[in-house]
Amino acid sequence: MELNRRDFLKGAVVTGALAAGGALAGCAPAAKEGNAANGTAAAPAEGAASEYLTAASATQKWAFEIPPEPITDIAETVEADVVVVGAGTAGLVTAYSALQQGLDVVVVTASSIPISRGGSNNAIYSKQMEKEGFPRQDPYFILKEMAENSNNVDQRKWYRYYHNSEEAMNWMIDIMEGAGFQTGIERTSNMVEDSLFYQAPAAHGWINAENQAVGMTQPFVVNTLSEKIQAEGGRVLFKNIGRQLVRGGVPNGTTGRVTGIVCEREDGSFAQYNGTRAVVLATGDFSSNRDMMAKYAPQALDMVADEVYDTVDYDKEFVFGGLFPGDGQRMGLWVGAAWQKTFPCAPMGATINAGTTPNAYQNFWGLLVNRDGQRFMNEYCSNILGGRAQTLQPGGESFALWDVNYSNLPDWYPGQGGYGILEKLAPEQVVELWEDSVASGAYIKGDTLEEVLEQVGLPVEETIATIERYNELCEAKEDTDFFKRPENLFPIKTPPFYANKAAGTPGLLTILGGLRTDDNMRVCDADDHPIEGLYNVGTMVGDFYSGFYTFQVEGVNYGACCLTFGYLTGKFIAENE
Protein backbone atom coordinates (compact mmCIF):
# COMPACT_ATOMS: atom_id res chain seq x y z
CA MET A 1 0.00 0.00 0.00
CA GLU A 2 1.46 3.35 -1.03
CA LEU A 3 0.51 6.46 0.92
CA ASN A 4 1.09 10.02 -0.24
CA ARG A 5 1.79 12.68 2.39
CA ARG A 6 -1.73 14.08 2.50
CA ASP A 7 -3.33 10.63 2.81
CA PHE A 8 -0.89 9.70 5.54
CA LEU A 9 -1.71 12.79 7.55
CA LYS A 10 -5.43 12.32 7.05
CA GLY A 11 -4.96 8.77 8.25
CA ALA A 12 -3.36 10.23 11.33
CA VAL A 13 -6.64 11.94 12.13
CA VAL A 14 -8.37 8.56 11.91
CA THR A 15 -5.81 6.80 14.05
CA GLY A 16 -6.04 9.65 16.49
CA ALA A 17 -9.61 8.51 16.87
CA LEU A 18 -8.13 5.53 18.65
CA ALA A 19 -8.32 7.99 21.44
CA ALA A 20 -11.99 8.36 20.67
CA GLY A 21 -14.52 6.32 22.51
CA GLY A 22 -16.81 5.88 26.33
CA ALA A 23 -19.56 7.20 28.51
CA LEU A 24 -20.58 4.93 31.34
CA ALA A 25 -23.39 2.61 30.47
CA GLY A 26 -26.38 2.45 32.81
CA CYS A 27 -26.17 0.01 35.68
CA ALA A 28 -27.60 -3.47 35.24
CA PRO A 29 -28.85 -3.11 31.67
CA ALA A 30 -31.49 -5.59 30.58
CA ALA A 31 -29.88 -8.12 28.24
CA LYS A 32 -31.36 -8.27 24.79
CA GLU A 33 -32.14 -11.57 23.17
CA GLY A 34 -28.78 -13.04 22.15
CA ASN A 35 -27.38 -14.94 19.23
CA ALA A 36 -27.48 -18.66 19.79
CA ALA A 37 -24.46 -19.18 17.56
CA ASN A 38 -22.57 -16.85 19.86
CA GLY A 39 -23.72 -18.67 22.96
CA THR A 40 -25.28 -15.44 24.18
CA ALA A 41 -28.91 -16.32 24.75
CA ALA A 42 -30.22 -14.38 27.71
CA ALA A 43 -30.53 -16.35 30.95
CA PRO A 44 -34.10 -16.80 32.19
CA ALA A 45 -35.15 -14.60 35.08
CA GLU A 46 -36.26 -16.07 38.40
CA GLY A 47 -39.46 -15.50 40.32
CA ALA A 48 -42.46 -13.28 39.89
CA ALA A 49 -40.40 -10.09 40.23
CA SER A 50 -38.29 -11.01 37.23
CA GLU A 51 -38.47 -7.53 35.71
CA TYR A 52 -36.22 -6.29 38.52
CA LEU A 53 -32.75 -7.42 39.57
CA THR A 54 -32.14 -8.55 43.13
CA ALA A 55 -28.94 -9.55 44.88
CA ALA A 56 -29.96 -13.18 44.44
CA SER A 57 -30.92 -13.00 40.78
CA ALA A 58 -27.81 -10.98 39.91
CA THR A 59 -25.59 -13.88 41.01
CA GLN A 60 -27.19 -16.58 38.87
CA LYS A 61 -25.21 -18.02 36.00
CA TRP A 62 -25.50 -16.56 32.55
CA ALA A 63 -26.34 -18.78 29.61
CA PHE A 64 -22.83 -18.44 28.13
CA GLU A 65 -21.40 -20.01 31.31
CA ILE A 66 -23.35 -23.24 30.83
CA PRO A 67 -21.36 -25.74 28.73
CA PRO A 68 -23.13 -27.20 25.69
CA GLU A 69 -23.37 -30.94 25.11
CA PRO A 70 -19.98 -32.47 24.33
CA ILE A 71 -19.17 -32.81 20.64
CA THR A 72 -18.40 -36.45 19.93
CA ASP A 73 -18.78 -36.70 16.15
CA ILE A 74 -15.10 -36.23 15.32
CA ALA A 75 -14.18 -36.59 11.64
CA GLU A 76 -10.40 -36.31 12.12
CA THR A 77 -7.87 -36.25 14.93
CA VAL A 78 -4.63 -34.30 14.56
CA GLU A 79 -1.68 -34.74 16.91
CA ALA A 80 0.94 -32.17 17.94
CA ASP A 81 3.04 -31.20 20.93
CA VAL A 82 1.40 -27.80 21.21
CA VAL A 83 -1.92 -26.54 19.86
CA VAL A 84 -2.27 -22.75 19.70
CA VAL A 85 -5.81 -21.43 19.23
CA GLY A 86 -5.76 -18.11 17.39
CA ALA A 87 -3.54 -16.51 14.73
CA GLY A 88 -3.10 -13.01 16.07
CA THR A 89 0.18 -11.62 17.35
CA ALA A 90 0.09 -13.46 20.68
CA GLY A 91 -0.81 -16.84 19.22
CA LEU A 92 1.72 -16.68 16.39
CA VAL A 93 4.52 -15.46 18.68
CA THR A 94 3.82 -18.33 21.08
CA ALA A 95 3.71 -20.83 18.25
CA TYR A 96 6.97 -19.67 16.67
CA SER A 97 8.73 -19.53 20.04
CA ALA A 98 7.67 -23.12 20.79
CA LEU A 99 8.63 -24.22 17.28
CA GLN A 100 12.12 -22.82 17.77
CA GLN A 101 12.39 -24.98 20.90
CA GLY A 102 11.92 -28.08 18.74
CA LEU A 103 8.24 -28.68 19.47
CA ASP A 104 5.69 -29.82 16.90
CA VAL A 105 3.20 -26.95 16.72
CA VAL A 106 -0.19 -26.53 15.06
CA VAL A 107 -2.08 -23.23 15.03
CA VAL A 108 -5.84 -23.45 14.58
CA THR A 109 -7.73 -20.24 13.98
CA ALA A 110 -11.31 -19.22 13.22
CA SER A 111 -10.06 -16.47 10.90
CA SER A 112 -9.17 -16.87 7.25
CA ILE A 113 -6.05 -14.72 7.60
CA PRO A 114 -3.53 -13.77 10.31
CA ILE A 115 -5.18 -11.06 12.41
CA SER A 116 -3.76 -7.79 13.73
CA ARG A 117 -4.58 -4.14 14.33
CA GLY A 118 -2.47 -1.08 15.01
CA GLY A 119 1.22 -1.76 15.43
CA SER A 120 2.73 -0.32 18.65
CA ASN A 121 4.97 -2.85 20.44
CA ASN A 122 6.47 -1.61 23.69
CA ALA A 123 9.72 -2.80 25.23
CA ILE A 124 11.61 -1.63 28.28
CA TYR A 125 14.76 -1.54 26.15
CA SER A 126 16.05 -2.95 22.88
CA LYS A 127 18.91 -2.83 20.42
CA GLN A 128 16.85 -0.33 18.37
CA MET A 129 16.40 1.98 21.36
CA GLU A 130 20.13 1.79 21.99
CA LYS A 131 20.82 2.56 18.33
CA GLU A 132 18.57 5.65 18.39
CA GLY A 133 19.86 6.88 21.74
CA PHE A 134 16.74 6.30 23.82
CA PRO A 135 17.27 5.30 27.47
CA ARG A 136 16.06 2.15 29.15
CA GLN A 137 12.66 2.78 30.70
CA ASP A 138 12.92 3.39 34.41
CA PRO A 139 10.88 1.07 36.69
CA TYR A 140 8.99 4.25 37.63
CA PHE A 141 7.01 3.99 34.38
CA ILE A 142 5.73 0.55 35.39
CA LEU A 143 4.97 1.74 38.92
CA LYS A 144 3.11 4.77 37.53
CA GLU A 145 1.11 2.65 35.11
CA MET A 146 0.06 0.24 37.84
CA ALA A 147 -1.00 3.20 39.98
CA GLU A 148 -3.04 4.56 37.04
CA ASN A 149 -4.73 1.15 37.02
CA SER A 150 -5.60 1.69 40.73
CA ASN A 151 -2.90 -0.88 41.60
CA ASN A 152 -5.69 -3.35 40.97
CA VAL A 153 -3.49 -5.58 38.80
CA ASP A 154 -1.23 -8.62 39.09
CA GLN A 155 2.15 -6.97 39.68
CA ARG A 156 4.02 -10.22 39.00
CA LYS A 157 3.01 -10.01 35.36
CA TRP A 158 4.09 -6.38 35.03
CA TYR A 159 7.53 -7.03 36.46
CA ARG A 160 7.91 -10.22 34.45
CA TYR A 161 7.35 -8.00 31.44
CA TYR A 162 9.86 -5.47 32.73
CA HIS A 163 12.60 -8.07 33.15
CA ASN A 164 12.03 -9.96 29.89
CA SER A 165 10.79 -7.55 27.24
CA GLU A 166 14.26 -6.60 25.99
CA GLU A 167 15.07 -10.21 25.13
CA ALA A 168 11.69 -10.73 23.47
CA MET A 169 11.90 -7.49 21.48
CA ASN A 170 15.42 -8.18 20.22
CA TRP A 171 14.20 -11.61 19.11
CA MET A 172 11.36 -9.98 17.15
CA ILE A 173 13.66 -7.33 15.68
CA ASP A 174 15.89 -10.09 14.31
CA ILE A 175 12.87 -11.85 12.79
CA MET A 176 11.44 -8.75 11.14
CA GLU A 177 14.71 -7.30 9.91
CA GLY A 178 15.64 -10.74 8.60
CA ALA A 179 12.43 -10.58 6.57
CA GLY A 180 13.46 -7.25 5.06
CA PHE A 181 11.66 -4.73 7.28
CA GLN A 182 13.08 -1.71 9.07
CA THR A 183 12.56 -1.19 12.81
CA GLY A 184 11.28 2.18 14.01
CA ILE A 185 10.41 3.78 17.35
CA GLU A 186 7.01 5.47 17.34
CA ARG A 187 6.71 9.11 18.32
CA THR A 188 5.14 9.71 21.73
CA SER A 189 2.93 12.54 22.96
CA ASN A 190 5.87 15.00 23.16
CA MET A 191 4.92 15.91 26.70
CA VAL A 192 7.58 17.12 29.12
CA GLU A 193 9.33 14.46 31.15
CA ASP A 194 8.19 15.76 34.54
CA SER A 195 4.53 15.49 33.50
CA LEU A 196 2.43 12.69 34.94
CA PHE A 197 1.32 12.03 31.35
CA TYR A 198 4.79 11.71 29.80
CA GLN A 199 5.26 8.66 27.56
CA ALA A 200 8.72 7.17 27.17
CA PRO A 201 9.74 6.53 23.53
CA ALA A 202 9.68 2.73 23.52
CA ALA A 203 6.94 1.56 21.10
CA HIS A 204 8.45 -0.41 18.23
CA GLY A 205 7.05 -1.09 14.79
CA TRP A 206 8.26 -2.29 11.42
CA ILE A 207 8.07 -0.47 8.12
CA ASN A 208 9.04 -0.75 4.48
CA ALA A 209 9.33 1.74 1.64
CA GLU A 210 5.58 1.69 0.96
CA ASN A 211 4.27 1.99 4.52
CA GLN A 212 6.06 4.29 6.97
CA ALA A 213 3.38 4.45 9.69
CA VAL A 214 5.34 2.76 12.48
CA GLY A 215 2.31 2.46 14.76
CA MET A 216 0.01 0.89 12.15
CA THR A 217 2.01 -1.96 10.57
CA GLN A 218 1.23 -5.01 12.71
CA PRO A 219 0.02 -6.93 9.62
CA PHE A 220 3.70 -7.15 8.64
CA VAL A 221 4.38 -8.94 11.94
CA VAL A 222 1.60 -11.53 11.83
CA ASN A 223 2.07 -12.31 8.16
CA THR A 224 5.81 -12.78 8.64
CA LEU A 225 5.30 -15.07 11.65
CA SER A 226 2.64 -17.14 9.88
CA GLU A 227 4.91 -17.63 6.88
CA LYS A 228 7.91 -18.59 9.02
CA ILE A 229 5.93 -21.08 11.11
CA GLN A 230 4.76 -22.89 8.00
CA ALA A 231 8.14 -22.70 6.27
CA GLU A 232 9.89 -24.22 9.28
CA GLY A 233 7.63 -27.20 9.84
CA GLY A 234 4.70 -25.86 11.83
CA ARG A 235 1.10 -25.81 10.68
CA VAL A 236 -1.35 -22.87 10.52
CA LEU A 237 -4.89 -24.04 9.82
CA PHE A 238 -7.41 -21.32 9.01
CA LYS A 239 -11.21 -21.47 9.27
CA ASN A 240 -11.08 -23.81 12.25
CA ILE A 241 -13.42 -22.42 14.92
CA GLY A 242 -12.60 -23.58 18.43
CA ARG A 243 -15.74 -25.03 19.98
CA GLN A 244 -14.78 -27.13 23.02
CA LEU A 245 -11.64 -27.91 24.97
CA VAL A 246 -10.87 -31.52 25.79
CA ARG A 247 -10.11 -32.07 29.49
CA GLY A 248 -9.60 -35.46 31.07
CA GLY A 249 -10.16 -37.01 27.65
CA VAL A 250 -13.67 -35.53 27.38
CA PRO A 251 -14.90 -32.42 25.54
CA ASN A 252 -15.95 -29.90 28.21
CA GLY A 253 -14.56 -32.14 30.95
CA THR A 254 -13.88 -30.48 34.30
CA THR A 255 -11.16 -32.67 35.80
CA GLY A 256 -7.74 -33.78 34.71
CA ARG A 257 -5.44 -32.34 32.11
CA VAL A 258 -6.43 -30.30 29.06
CA THR A 259 -5.14 -32.26 26.09
CA GLY A 260 -6.87 -30.86 23.03
CA ILE A 261 -9.57 -28.82 21.37
CA VAL A 262 -12.49 -29.67 19.10
CA CYS A 263 -12.80 -27.28 16.16
CA GLU A 264 -15.52 -26.80 13.59
CA ARG A 265 -14.12 -26.70 10.06
CA GLU A 266 -15.38 -24.81 7.05
CA ASP A 267 -17.39 -27.79 5.79
CA GLY A 268 -19.20 -28.16 9.12
CA SER A 269 -17.27 -31.24 10.24
CA PHE A 270 -15.38 -31.41 13.53
CA ALA A 271 -11.70 -32.13 14.02
CA GLN A 272 -9.94 -32.73 17.32
CA TYR A 273 -6.48 -31.23 17.69
CA ASN A 274 -4.51 -32.84 20.50
CA GLY A 275 -1.60 -31.07 22.19
CA THR A 276 0.37 -33.54 24.26
CA ARG A 277 2.36 -30.76 25.91
CA ALA A 278 -0.11 -27.87 25.98
CA VAL A 279 -3.11 -26.05 24.52
CA VAL A 280 -2.70 -22.28 24.33
CA LEU A 281 -5.72 -20.01 23.95
CA ALA A 282 -5.11 -16.75 22.04
CA THR A 283 -8.58 -15.98 20.68
CA GLY A 284 -8.82 -12.24 21.40
CA ASP A 285 -11.57 -10.39 23.21
CA PHE A 286 -15.30 -10.82 23.87
CA SER A 287 -16.55 -7.37 22.83
CA SER A 288 -19.07 -8.69 20.28
CA ASN A 289 -20.75 -10.94 22.87
CA ARG A 290 -23.64 -8.98 24.39
CA ASP A 291 -24.08 -11.09 27.51
CA MET A 292 -20.37 -11.29 28.30
CA MET A 293 -20.14 -7.52 27.93
CA ALA A 294 -23.12 -7.06 30.25
CA LYS A 295 -21.47 -9.21 32.90
CA TYR A 296 -17.78 -8.36 32.59
CA ALA A 297 -17.62 -4.92 30.94
CA PRO A 298 -20.99 -3.21 31.54
CA GLN A 299 -19.43 0.26 31.28
CA ALA A 300 -18.84 -0.42 27.57
CA LEU A 301 -21.99 -2.43 26.78
CA ASP A 302 -23.69 0.36 24.83
CA MET A 303 -20.57 1.16 22.80
CA VAL A 304 -21.30 -1.82 20.55
CA ALA A 305 -24.13 -1.73 18.01
CA ASP A 306 -26.83 -4.40 17.90
CA GLU A 307 -25.75 -5.58 14.46
CA VAL A 308 -22.25 -6.26 15.80
CA TYR A 309 -23.63 -8.24 18.73
CA ASP A 310 -25.81 -10.24 16.36
CA THR A 311 -23.08 -11.25 13.90
CA VAL A 312 -19.68 -12.93 14.07
CA ASP A 313 -16.73 -11.88 11.92
CA TYR A 314 -13.43 -13.54 12.77
CA ASP A 315 -11.50 -11.51 10.18
CA LYS A 316 -11.96 -8.13 11.87
CA GLU A 317 -8.80 -6.08 12.17
CA PHE A 318 -8.58 -2.31 12.84
CA VAL A 319 -12.22 -1.45 13.45
CA PHE A 320 -14.08 0.29 16.26
CA GLY A 321 -17.24 -0.90 17.94
CA GLY A 322 -16.69 -4.54 18.87
CA LEU A 323 -14.50 -7.40 17.69
CA PHE A 324 -14.84 -11.04 18.76
CA PRO A 325 -17.37 -13.26 20.58
CA GLY A 326 -15.22 -14.57 23.45
CA ASP A 327 -14.84 -18.14 22.19
CA GLY A 328 -11.66 -18.85 24.16
CA GLN A 329 -12.95 -17.34 27.38
CA ARG A 330 -16.16 -19.37 27.24
CA MET A 331 -14.35 -22.62 26.43
CA GLY A 332 -12.09 -21.99 29.42
CA LEU A 333 -15.03 -21.38 31.73
CA TRP A 334 -16.68 -24.62 30.58
CA VAL A 335 -13.70 -26.71 31.69
CA GLY A 336 -13.37 -25.07 35.12
CA ALA A 337 -11.31 -21.93 34.57
CA ALA A 338 -12.07 -18.96 36.81
CA TRP A 339 -12.59 -15.39 35.67
CA GLN A 340 -10.04 -12.73 36.51
CA LYS A 341 -10.34 -11.00 39.88
CA THR A 342 -10.28 -7.43 38.56
CA PHE A 343 -13.71 -6.04 37.72
CA PRO A 344 -14.79 -4.75 35.32
CA CYS A 345 -12.58 -5.64 32.38
CA ALA A 346 -10.76 -2.67 30.87
CA PRO A 347 -11.82 -1.18 27.53
CA MET A 348 -9.25 0.08 25.04
CA GLY A 349 -10.38 3.37 23.55
CA ALA A 350 -13.83 4.17 24.94
CA THR A 351 -13.54 7.97 24.88
CA ILE A 352 -14.60 10.98 22.88
CA ASN A 353 -11.98 13.61 22.03
CA ALA A 354 -12.55 17.10 20.66
CA GLY A 355 -10.00 19.27 18.94
CA THR A 356 -6.87 19.13 16.84
CA THR A 357 -3.69 17.63 18.28
CA PRO A 358 -0.04 17.75 17.25
CA ASN A 359 0.31 14.01 17.88
CA ALA A 360 -1.97 10.97 17.96
CA TYR A 361 -1.38 10.48 21.69
CA GLN A 362 -2.01 14.04 22.87
CA ASN A 363 -5.15 15.57 24.24
CA PHE A 364 -6.22 18.91 22.75
CA TRP A 365 -4.19 21.49 24.68
CA GLY A 366 -6.26 24.61 23.92
CA LEU A 367 -9.60 25.43 25.56
CA LEU A 368 -12.16 22.67 26.15
CA VAL A 369 -15.70 23.47 27.25
CA ASN A 370 -18.87 21.48 27.81
CA ARG A 371 -22.26 22.14 26.23
CA ASP A 372 -22.90 24.89 28.81
CA GLY A 373 -19.81 26.77 27.68
CA GLN A 374 -17.93 25.92 30.87
CA ARG A 375 -14.29 24.85 31.05
CA PHE A 376 -13.99 21.55 32.89
CA MET A 377 -10.38 20.28 32.98
CA ASN A 378 -6.66 20.84 32.74
CA GLU A 379 -6.25 20.17 29.02
CA TYR A 380 -2.54 19.33 29.17
CA CYS A 381 -2.70 15.56 29.31
CA SER A 382 -2.65 12.51 27.06
CA ASN A 383 -5.38 11.64 24.62
CA ILE A 384 -7.16 8.73 26.30
CA LEU A 385 -7.00 10.12 29.83
CA GLY A 386 -8.11 13.52 28.58
CA GLY A 387 -10.83 11.79 26.61
CA ARG A 388 -12.17 10.14 29.74
CA ALA A 389 -12.77 13.58 31.29
CA GLN A 390 -14.46 14.72 28.08
CA THR A 391 -16.68 11.65 27.87
CA LEU A 392 -18.13 12.35 31.32
CA GLN A 393 -19.39 15.82 30.40
CA PRO A 394 -23.14 16.62 30.24
CA GLY A 395 -24.72 14.88 27.29
CA GLY A 396 -21.41 13.20 26.49
CA GLU A 397 -20.40 16.33 24.54
CA SER A 398 -17.07 18.16 24.46
CA PHE A 399 -16.12 21.27 22.46
CA ALA A 400 -12.64 22.46 21.49
CA LEU A 401 -11.99 26.14 20.74
CA TRP A 402 -8.80 27.66 19.26
CA ASP A 403 -7.49 30.37 16.97
CA VAL A 404 -5.09 30.38 14.02
CA ASN A 405 -2.05 30.90 16.28
CA TYR A 406 -2.54 27.44 17.77
CA SER A 407 -0.73 26.25 14.64
CA ASN A 408 2.45 27.74 16.12
CA LEU A 409 2.44 25.10 18.84
CA PRO A 410 5.84 23.39 18.52
CA ASP A 411 6.32 19.83 17.30
CA TRP A 412 3.33 19.10 15.09
CA TYR A 413 3.84 15.44 14.16
CA PRO A 414 0.32 14.14 13.44
CA GLY A 415 0.08 10.43 12.85
CA GLN A 416 1.76 7.32 14.17
CA GLY A 417 5.10 7.60 12.44
CA GLY A 418 8.51 7.10 13.94
CA TYR A 419 11.41 9.23 15.07
CA GLY A 420 13.49 10.16 12.06
CA ILE A 421 10.66 9.07 9.76
CA LEU A 422 7.73 11.43 10.32
CA GLU A 423 8.43 15.02 9.29
CA LYS A 424 7.51 17.98 11.45
CA LEU A 425 4.80 20.21 9.98
CA ALA A 426 5.16 23.95 9.46
CA PRO A 427 2.31 26.16 10.77
CA GLU A 428 0.91 26.71 7.27
CA GLN A 429 0.75 22.95 6.73
CA VAL A 430 -1.15 22.57 10.00
CA VAL A 431 -3.67 25.20 8.90
CA GLU A 432 -4.01 23.38 5.57
CA LEU A 433 -5.07 20.24 7.45
CA TRP A 434 -7.58 22.26 9.47
CA GLU A 435 -9.03 23.64 6.25
CA ASP A 436 -9.52 20.09 5.00
CA SER A 437 -11.49 19.34 8.18
CA VAL A 438 -13.53 22.52 7.73
CA ALA A 439 -14.36 21.45 4.19
CA SER A 440 -15.45 18.02 5.41
CA GLY A 441 -17.67 19.55 8.11
CA ALA A 442 -15.62 18.20 11.01
CA TYR A 443 -14.40 21.66 12.10
CA ILE A 444 -16.17 25.03 12.29
CA LYS A 445 -14.33 28.16 11.15
CA GLY A 446 -15.27 31.83 11.41
CA ASP A 447 -13.93 35.36 11.60
CA THR A 448 -15.67 36.06 14.89
CA LEU A 449 -16.09 34.02 18.03
CA GLU A 450 -19.84 34.65 18.03
CA GLU A 451 -20.13 33.17 14.54
CA VAL A 452 -18.16 30.06 15.48
CA LEU A 453 -20.01 29.49 18.75
CA GLU A 454 -23.41 29.77 17.10
CA GLN A 455 -22.45 27.32 14.38
CA VAL A 456 -21.04 24.75 16.78
CA GLY A 457 -24.09 25.01 19.06
CA LEU A 458 -22.66 26.61 22.21
CA PRO A 459 -24.39 29.29 24.31
CA VAL A 460 -22.68 32.46 23.10
CA GLU A 461 -22.80 34.68 26.18
CA GLU A 462 -21.67 32.00 28.63
CA THR A 463 -18.91 30.73 26.36
CA ILE A 464 -17.58 34.22 25.61
CA ALA A 465 -17.27 34.76 29.36
CA THR A 466 -15.31 31.51 29.64
CA ILE A 467 -13.00 32.52 26.79
CA GLU A 468 -12.38 35.93 28.34
CA ARG A 469 -11.52 34.30 31.66
CA TYR A 470 -9.22 31.83 29.90
CA ASN A 471 -7.47 34.62 27.99
CA GLU A 472 -6.85 36.45 31.27
CA LEU A 473 -5.16 33.32 32.65
CA CYS A 474 -3.08 33.03 29.47
CA GLU A 475 -1.92 36.64 29.74
CA ALA A 476 -1.02 36.17 33.40
CA LYS A 477 0.79 32.91 32.54
CA GLU A 478 -0.88 31.35 35.57
CA ASP A 479 -3.87 29.02 35.45
CA THR A 480 -5.41 29.46 38.87
CA ASP A 481 -8.52 27.51 37.82
CA PHE A 482 -7.14 24.16 36.58
CA PHE A 483 -3.38 24.75 36.92
CA LYS A 484 -2.31 24.06 33.35
CA ARG A 485 1.38 24.61 32.74
CA PRO A 486 2.16 28.25 31.77
CA GLU A 487 3.81 27.27 28.49
CA ASN A 488 0.62 25.50 27.44
CA LEU A 489 -1.74 28.45 27.93
CA PHE A 490 -2.74 29.49 24.42
CA PRO A 491 -5.09 32.53 24.18
CA ILE A 492 -7.97 32.67 21.70
CA LYS A 493 -7.66 36.13 20.15
CA THR A 494 -6.52 36.02 16.53
CA PRO A 495 -8.99 35.16 13.76
CA PRO A 496 -9.86 32.96 12.08
CA PHE A 497 -11.29 30.98 14.97
CA TYR A 498 -12.01 27.25 14.97
CA ALA A 499 -14.24 24.86 16.88
CA ASN A 500 -14.85 21.13 16.95
CA LYS A 501 -17.52 19.13 18.75
CA ALA A 502 -17.06 15.55 19.94
CA ALA A 503 -20.16 13.56 20.85
CA GLY A 504 -21.92 10.29 20.17
CA THR A 505 -20.94 6.71 20.93
CA PRO A 506 -17.37 6.47 22.23
CA GLY A 507 -14.99 4.57 19.94
CA LEU A 508 -14.35 1.17 21.52
CA LEU A 509 -11.46 -0.81 20.03
CA THR A 510 -11.29 -3.89 22.27
CA ILE A 511 -11.90 -5.25 25.76
CA LEU A 512 -8.88 -6.46 27.72
CA GLY A 513 -8.84 -9.36 30.13
CA GLY A 514 -10.60 -12.63 30.74
CA LEU A 515 -9.56 -15.91 32.30
CA ARG A 516 -7.63 -16.03 35.56
CA THR A 517 -3.98 -16.43 34.63
CA ASP A 518 -0.77 -16.85 36.62
CA ASP A 519 2.49 -15.15 35.71
CA ASN A 520 3.51 -18.12 33.54
CA MET A 521 0.30 -17.72 31.51
CA ARG A 522 -1.23 -20.89 32.94
CA VAL A 523 -5.02 -20.67 33.19
CA CYS A 524 -6.19 -21.12 36.78
CA ASP A 525 -9.29 -22.43 38.55
CA ALA A 526 -11.29 -20.75 41.30
CA ASP A 527 -8.70 -21.86 43.89
CA ASP A 528 -5.94 -20.18 41.86
CA HIS A 529 -4.43 -23.53 40.89
CA PRO A 530 -3.22 -23.92 37.30
CA ILE A 531 -5.28 -26.22 35.09
CA GLU A 532 -2.75 -28.68 33.71
CA GLY A 533 -2.00 -28.24 30.03
CA LEU A 534 -3.98 -25.01 29.54
CA TYR A 535 -2.44 -21.60 28.83
CA ASN A 536 -3.62 -18.29 27.43
CA VAL A 537 -1.83 -15.25 26.04
CA GLY A 538 -2.61 -11.87 24.51
CA THR A 539 -5.72 -9.76 25.00
CA MET A 540 -7.45 -12.42 27.08
CA VAL A 541 -4.82 -12.59 29.86
CA GLY A 542 -6.51 -11.86 33.18
CA ASP A 543 -5.67 -9.18 35.76
CA PHE A 544 -3.13 -7.23 33.71
CA TYR A 545 -5.31 -4.11 33.43
CA SER A 546 -7.89 -2.30 35.50
CA GLY A 547 -10.13 0.66 34.72
CA PHE A 548 -9.29 1.79 31.18
CA TYR A 549 -6.32 1.10 28.92
CA THR A 550 -4.33 4.30 29.34
CA PHE A 551 -1.85 4.25 26.41
CA GLN A 552 0.64 5.74 28.89
CA VAL A 553 3.04 2.83 28.33
CA GLU A 554 2.56 3.13 24.61
CA GLY A 555 2.04 -0.28 22.94
CA VAL A 556 2.20 -2.34 26.14
CA ASN A 557 -0.60 -4.72 25.17
CA TYR A 558 1.33 -5.93 22.14
CA GLY A 559 4.67 -5.57 23.91
CA ALA A 560 3.73 -7.40 27.10
CA CYS A 561 0.67 -9.62 26.71
CA CYS A 562 1.35 -10.64 23.11
CA LEU A 563 5.09 -10.45 22.42
CA THR A 564 6.86 -10.91 25.75
CA PHE A 565 4.37 -13.34 27.28
CA GLY A 566 3.97 -15.24 24.01
CA TYR A 567 7.74 -15.58 23.62
CA LEU A 568 8.17 -16.73 27.22
CA THR A 569 5.21 -19.12 27.07
CA GLY A 570 6.60 -21.02 24.09
CA LYS A 571 9.87 -21.50 25.96
CA PHE A 572 8.15 -22.32 29.27
CA ILE A 573 6.09 -25.09 27.70
CA ALA A 574 9.19 -26.61 26.11
CA GLU A 575 11.05 -26.58 29.41
CA ASN A 576 8.25 -27.54 31.82
CA GLU A 577 5.56 -29.61 30.09
Secondary structure, 3 states (H helix, E strand, C coil): CCCCHHHHHHHHHHHHHHHCECCCCCCCCCCCCCCHHHCCCCCCCCCCCCCCCCCCHHHCCCHHHCCCCCCCCCCEEEEEEEEEECCCHHHHHHHHHHHHCCCCEEEECCCCCCCCCCCCEECCCCHHHHHHCCCCCCHHHHHHHHHHCCCCCCHHHHHHHHHHHHHHHHHHHHHHHHCCCEEEEECCCCCCCCCCCCCCCCEEEEECCCCCCHHHCHHHHHHHHHHHHHHCCCEEECCCEEEEEEECCEECCCCCCEEEEEEECCCCCEEEEEEEEEEEECCCCCCCCHHHHHHHCHHHHHHCCHHHHCCCCCCCCCCCCCCCCCHHHHHHHHCCCCECCCCCCEEEECECCCCCCCCCCECCCCEEECCCCCECCCCCCEHHHHHHHHHCCHHHCEEEEEEHHHHHCCCCCCCCCECCCCCCCCHHHHHHHHHHHHHHCCCEEECCHHHHHHHHCCCHHHHHHHHHHHHHHHHHCCCCCCCCCHHHCCCCCCCCEEEEEECCCCCEEEEECCECECCCCEEECCCCCEEEEEEECHHHECCCCCCCCCCCCCCHHHHHHHHHHHHHHHHHHHHHC
